[in-house]
């Protein structure tokens, strides 16, 4: 089957020549463009280019009684975080210098009195600065760390790029594709140094790896060889690290470890002072308790003496009461005896004896009685 007159075979000429030629498969025989042809060309050339950020759509919904904007975690740590993938956080241990003195070719934004953001536009400049880890500026050290969505100004991110040495690595494995797989158990491989990349040091390979400072770094990795005909065999590859930065797990700061943490030292000193104070309080308490014990012993002795005195007094009182009771009993018995005696006396009346002597009245008294008459 022959093609129409003026038509081109598919794949030989571009589609635009269909509109510039004398005819097309739609039957246009004139050299002028029609309105339909113009519209189809505009639709083909004006395709909408959507950036990844425009694909991130949040969900608007209330949460706990307040308005909320909810993003997907994959977008938050993925597409949205890519906006700052070439950003480095510079942290000064002391108050930072004036921002005009540290400005340069890179964009610098001030976060607070101790943190600044260094924003790069390409990966090469970013890596060149980040690999240095520490920069001396105006007599102050600025620690460098890669920005992450979980950045907190009061904490340092526990990741850092370090050099990992592989002594005795077989020379045919001094290739980035092989080395990055060997050190993948250590962290995220970034790249080889110039000597390893140039294959001029066969006795050792050197690669930069981002390690997690909260995890222990392995000293060896086993490289195995698998074969269907032979059992699994391999060798231990030694790993060495250069200048791993110290990281404190207590205050989550770089530059020192837990043993040298000044916050812990302060806590220990306060605890020590508290323990000394408690010991002093305990000594005072013991002294007071000893004094109280001696006082109690004295009081107990006095109480004992008083009890003994009271007991003797009670015994004396009891003796006196006994004597009194005995005397009372005797008195009662004597009274009974006397009453019996009296009753017997009343029963037995003894007649009175008349006296035999007769008294005569005196003469003087008789004379007086006569005179009165």
C-alpha positions, 0 to 999 in steps of 0.5 A, spaced: 500 500 500 502 506 497 503 512 502 499 518 500 502 524 495 506 528 499 506 524 506 512 522 509 514 515 512 513 515 520 520 516 523 523 519 517 521 526 518 519 530 524 511 531 525 512 539 524 514 537 517 507 535 516 504 542 517 509 545 513 509 540 507 503 540 501 499 535 504 497 531 510 494 525 512 488 529 514 487 531 506 490 538 507 492 540 500 494 547 501 501 550 504 497 554 509 495 552 516 488 551 518 485 553 525 485 546 527 492 545 525 494 551 529 490 549 536 493 542 535 500 545 535 499 549 541 497 543 545 503 539 544 508 545 545 504 548 552 504 541 556 504 543 563 510 542 567 509 541 574 514 541 580 515 536 585 513 541 590 506 542 587 504 535 588 505 535 595 497 537 598 496 537 605 489 535 608 485 541 612 482 538 618 480 539 625 485 536 630 483 536 638 478 542 637 483 546 633 485 547 625 490 542 623 494 542 616 496 534 615 502 533 610 504 526 609 510 523 612 513 521 606 512 528 603 515 532 609 521 528 609 522 527 602 520 532 597 519 538 602 526 536 605 529 536 598 528 544 598 534 544 603 538 538 601 544 543 600 543 547 607 548 546 613 547 548 620 553 552 623 553 552 630 558 556 635 559 554 642 559 561 644 555 567 642 556 568 634 560 574 631 557 579 627 554 576 621 557 581 616 564 578 618 562 571 616 558 573 610 561 570 603 559 567 597 554 563 600 547 565 603 547 565 610 541 566 615 541 567 622 537 563 626 539 565 633 545 567 637 549 561 636 546 558 630 547 560 622 544 557 616 549 556 610 545 555 604 549 552 598 546 552 590 550 546 588 553 539 591 560 540 590 560 547 594 556 543 599 560 537 600 567 541 600 564 545 606 561 540 610 567 535 610 571 540 614 566 539 620 569 545 624 571 552 621 575 557 625 572 564 625 574 570 628 577 566 634 571 561 635 569 554 632 563 553 628 561 546 628 558 544 621 552 539 621 547 537 615 540 540 616 535 535 617 527 536 618 528 534 625 533 540 627 532 543 634 537 549 636 538 546 643 541 539 640 546 537 635 544 532 630 548 525 631 551 524 624 557 526 622 562 525 615 568 521 617 574 517 613 574 510 614 580 506 612 580 499 609 587 496 610 589 490 605 583 491 601 584 487 595 586 491 589 581 489 584 576 492 589 578 499 589 572 501 585 567 505 588 561 500 586 564 495 590 567 499 596 560 503 597 557 496 598 563 494 603 562 500 608 554 500 607 554 497 614 558 502 617 553 508 614 552 512 608 558 512 603 559 519 600 565 518 596 573 516 596 579 520 596 583 522 591 588 517 592 583 511 592 580 514 586 586 514 582 588 507 584 595 509 587 595 506 594 594 499 593 595 497 600 589 501 603 582 504 600 579 510 604 572 512 603 568 518 607 562 515 610 556 518 614 556 515 621 551 515 626 554 517 633 549 514 637 551 507 634 557 503 635 562 503 629 564 496 627 571 494 627 571 489 622 566 487 616 566 480 613 566 479 606 564 473 603 564 469 597 559 464 595 559 459 590 554 453 588 560 448 588 564 450 594 562 452 601 561 459 603 568 462 604 571 469 605 575 474 609 575 479 615 576 486 612 579 491 618 575 498 618 579 504 621 576 511 623 579 517 623 577 523 628 570 521 630 567 527 633 565 526 640 558 526 642 554 526 648 548 522 649 546 526 655 546 533 653 546 531 645 551 536 644 558 535 639 565 536 642 565 532 648 562 525 651 558 523 657 564 523 661 566 530 660 559 533 660 559 539 664 551 538 665 553 532 668 558 535 672 554 540 675 549 535 677 554 531 680 557 537 684 550 538 686 549 531 688 555 531 692 553 537 695 547 534 697 550 528 699 555 532 704 549 536 706 545 530 708 551 527 711 552 533 715 544 533 717 545 526 719 551 527 723 547 533 727 541 528 727 546 523 730 548 528 735 541 530 737 539 523 737 545 521 742 543 528 746 536 526 746 538 519 748 542 521 754 537 525 756 532 520 755 537 515 759 537 521 765 529 522 765 529 514 765 534 514 771 530 519 774 523 516 773 526 510 775 529 513 782 522 516 782 519 510 781 523 507 786 522 512 791 514 512 790 515 504 791 518 505 797 513 511 799 507 506 797 511 501 801 511 506 807 504 508 806 502 501 806 506 499 812 502 505 816 496 503 813 497 496 816 499 499 822 493 504 822 488 498 821 491 494 826 490 499 831 483 501 829 482 493 830 485 493 837 481 500 838 475 496 836 476 490 840 477 494 846 471 498 845 467 492 844 470 489 851 469 496 854 462 495 852 461 488 854 464 490 861 459 496 862 453 491 860 455 486 865 456 492 870 449 494 869 446 488 870 449 486 877 446 492 881 450 492 888 446 495 894 449 501 897 451 500 904 448 505 909 453 508 914 452 507 921 455 514 923 449 519 925 450 526 924 447 531 929 445 538 927 449 544 930 446 548 935 448 555 931 444 553 925 438 551 930 438 558 933 438 561 926 432 558 924 429 560 930 431 567 930 428 567 923 421 565 925 
